[in-house]
Amino acid sequence: MSLLNNLAQWLPFGKVPEMDAQAVFKRLQKNSIQIVDVRSKMEWDKSHIEGSLNLPITSLSINTIKQLQLSQEITTVVICLSAHRSIPGVRKFKQFGFTDVYQLEGGMLSWWKLALPISK
């Protein structure tokens, strides 16, 4: 992969598959989803979706993904605050062999707006 293509993958622009907050919540209740929050640890500590795993976008690599022991067989949703950092997150997960990957449409802002459950 050329340097330019590699850099382009990290840009928070463009389209990636999305799942809305209600759909994520329903899938979470059925335990048929894994959520990776790519916000900073400080942001995650303040408020996060229960059961989500924190992997800051600045630390995202094949090695850090392996450390989380995520399954490539389960739908993965990558989330951030406003659905910008999650765009390159989705791209990287796909690059690393995850096929069923989405971003949370609207990010945590959409989750909070619907007053869905959080952990602090």
Residue, then its C-alpha position, 0 to 999 in steps of 0.5 A: m500500500s502506498l504511503l498516500n493510500n495509507l494516509a488517506q485511510w486515516l482521514p475522517f471523511g467519506k462514507v463507511p457503513e453506519m448503524d443508528a443508535q437504536a439498532v446498536f442498542k437492540r443488538l447490544q441487548k441481544n449480545s450480538i455485537q461488539i463495540v469499540d470506542v475510539r475516543s480517548k481514555m479520558e472521554w471514555d471514562k466520563s461516559h461510555i456504552e456499557g460493554s464497549l471496549n476503549l481503543p483510542i484511535t491514536s493506538l489502533s493497530i492490528n496488535t492492539i486489536k488482537q489484545l482486545q481479543l475481538s471476534q471477526e465473526i461478530t458485528t463490530v461497531v466503532i464509535c467516537l463522539s461525533a462519527h468522525r474518528s470512527i470513519p478511519g476506525v471502520r476502515k482499519f478494522k476492514q483492512f485487518g480482516f473484519t467484514d461486518v463493521y459499522q460506525l455508530e451514526g452520529g456517534m455518542l452524541s446520538w446515543w446521549k440524545l436518545a438517553l440510552p444507557i451509559s456507564k461512567 
